[in-house]
Amino acid sequence: MGTNVGDMRRITASFTDIDGDPIDSSGLTISIKNPTGDTTAYVYGVDEEVVRDSLGVYHIDTLLDEAGIWRYNVTSTGTVAAVEEGSFNVSSNIFS
């Protein structure tokens, strides 16, 4: 079963220090780009959509309302500097 228009997708990011121990970010931004190129940025501590699950682990849930390739970028600054990126394809469902 693939990912379809209308699905909710969870994007998760985990951060560790140089020793591999979990560490919280002091500045975290999650940017999501939809298939038409519109990008929305969410900042932890400002936007309630970004949730801290546990030490160093964060997520955001996004509603997939367009078919095509979605991209995301998670950027951490401050106590841990790191970037995670990814993409996924969303298919039209039989009713859209």
C-alpha positions, 0 to 999 in steps of 0.5 A, spaced: 500 500 500 502 506 497 502 513 500 496 517 497 492 524 496 489 524 503 493 520 507 497 523 513 504 523 513 509 523 519 516 526 518 521 524 524 528 526 526 533 524 531 539 527 533 545 525 537 551 528 540 558 526 537 558 520 542 551 517 539 547 519 545 541 523 544 541 530 544 535 536 544 536 541 538 536 548 541 534 550 534 530 546 530 526 547 523 522 543 519 521 545 512 516 541 507 515 542 500 509 540 496 509 537 489 508 544 486 514 547 489 510 551 495 515 550 502 512 551 509 517 552 514 515 550 522 520 552 528 520 547 534 517 552 540 514 557 535 509 552 531 505 547 535 505 542 529 513 540 531 512 535 537 518 533 541 517 525 542 523 524 547 530 526 548 533 528 541 526 526 537 521 530 534 516 529 529 511 533 524 504 530 521 502 533 515 496 532 510 498 530 503 493 534 499 497 533 492 499 528 488 507 528 486 514 528 490 514 531 496 520 533 499 522 535 507 528 538 510 530 538 518 535 543 520 538 543 527 542 548 529 545 550 536 547 545 541 547 540 535 548 542 528 545 537 523 541 536 517 536 531 515 533 531 508 528 526 504 522 525 499 516 521 498 511 520 492 504 521 493 499 518 488 492 520 486 487 516 489 481 513 485 477 519 487 481 525 486 
